[in-house]
Amino acid sequence: TPPGGAFRALLAEAQASEAAGSRLRNEFLPVLFRPVRHLFERAAARGEFPAHLIDERIALWAGFNWYHLLTWQIDADEALLRRVETLVVSTEIRAG
């Protein structure tokens, strides 16, 4: 869709320009991620996972979505989405 194309262009510009990357990171992404952050905060408040892992979970969620957007694979099947959901919200975290 046109918004997906615009977002791909925005990500490309952020790779080519430090100023664009900074604006993306500091201005655009916090607004874009506000709804998903709220979902993760609610899950953490229910004790589903530690609150200090919210940023990492958002990064995993965004990475999956952006990978599929940038590689033109936006029609992921339901089973794949459920597996990724399970990985992102997993309570089993091992120290590395």
N, C-alpha and C positions, 0 to 999 in steps of 0.2 A: 504494500500500500504506500501511498505518498508519505505518510509519517515515518514508516520504516525506512524508506529511502533517505529521507531527511536526517534520520538518526544515524544511519550508516555514514552519511556525508559529515555529520558533526563529529563522529568518532574519528574519521579519517583526518579531518582538519586538526583535531586535538593531538594526533600523532605527529603532524607536520609543524605545529606551532606551539611553542611553550606557553604563550599567552592564552591560546585557545584551550590547551590542556588544563591550565590553571583555572580558567573560568568554568570548564566542564566539571572539574573535581570540586571546586569550592562553591559554585553557585547553582549549577544545573542539577548535578547528581543528588545533593541533599534534598532538593524539592522532588525530584523524580522518585527517590527511594523512600520518601516519607510514608506512603501507605504500607509498603512492605516492612519498613522498620517498625511501624505500629503493630503489625501482626506478630513480628518476632518479639517485641517487647511484651505483648500480651501473653505469648507462649512462655516466655521466661518468667513472667510474674506468676504463672500457674505452676511453675516448677518443672517445666518440660525440658529445660536445658539451662545452663548458667548464663546469666545476663551478659557477662563479659565476653561471650562468644557471638554476640549479635552481629558485629561488624564482619567477622569472618563468614558467617552464614549468609549475609547479604552479598558478600563478594562471590561466594559459590553460586548463589541464585542468579546474580547478574552475569557471571561468567557463562553459565549454561545458556541463558537466554541470548546473550550477545553472540556466542559461538553459533547458535542456530540462526540468528538473524544475519550475521555476516557471511555465513556459508549457504544462505538461501535454503535452509532446512526448517522453516517455521511450522511445518505441519507434523510435529512430533506426535507419535501415537500415545494414547492414554496410558498404556503400560509403562512406557519410558518415563512419562511425566510422574507417575507414581513412584517409580524407582528413584528418580532424582529427588523427589520430595522426601522420601525416606532417608536418603543420604544427607540432605541439607538439615533436617530436623533431628537427626539421630542423637540419642542421649549417650551413646557409647563413644567417648572421646579418649583416645590413648595418648599418653605423653610421648613425645618423639625423642 
